[in-house]
């Protein structure tokens, strides 16, 4: 009787484990079969369409891809450099704006008002218009000391636009921390500034990690907008090749380079947000 009682739970665990393995294998088989059916059906639909030969030559020409890719890749490095610099600038400026807007000191009201106007204006104007206004407006002033390099001007426009969005993400994270955390920090002798720096900010920023990263996925793509004021980044180089040869394959090459950055970032957002992503 004792032996049966002690072995029965172990047997049940083994049975549950075996059933779980069978269920996992069945789910994997169903997922694989459905993927083959759907993707295969779409591929067959495209590849057997009357216009596929023309589309293949116009958008997926291997010869045009090899010809354009080195120059497109060279332009893409400019995208990466602008993105990295703008990202750092946005993180710093947006955090400063969020802290200013959260500060209730009466003496800082004018600064708080300016920060609010900053967010309302630069978040409200489409990014492409900001690139136009900054890229062509600042050089038109002809003032000494102002930048005239279109790459710098494009980076400034992106920084202005995204700092408005990201500051609100920061602010949401800071405001999500329970007031009891501040009270607890003050009760152990920290000042309000120390409580914000050591207690509130670490928790708030950690909570908004996924939406921050999501904004930077969008920023990485929007760097292509600086091409409208002159810089030959990846998209602009691809456009030039496309215009010369009347073939859209260089645009596909640029798109693939963007995907190499944005897809891993998107999967990282999923992981940080606790989402399972595509399985």
Secondary structure, DSSP 8 states (H G I E B T S, - for coil): -HHHHHHHHHHHHHHHHHHHHHHHHHHHHHHHHHHHHHHHHHHHHHHTSTTHHHHHHHH--HHHHHHHHHHHHHHHHHHHHHHHHHHHHHHHHHHHHHHHHH---GGGHHHHHHHHHHHHHHHHS-HHHHHHHHHHHHHHH--TT----HHHHHHHHHHHHHHHHHHHHHHHHHHHS-HHHHHHHHHTT--HHHHIIIIIHHHHHHHTHHHHHHHHHHHHHHGGGGGGGT---HHHHHHHHHHHHT--HHHHHHHHHHHHHHHHHHHHHHHHTT-----
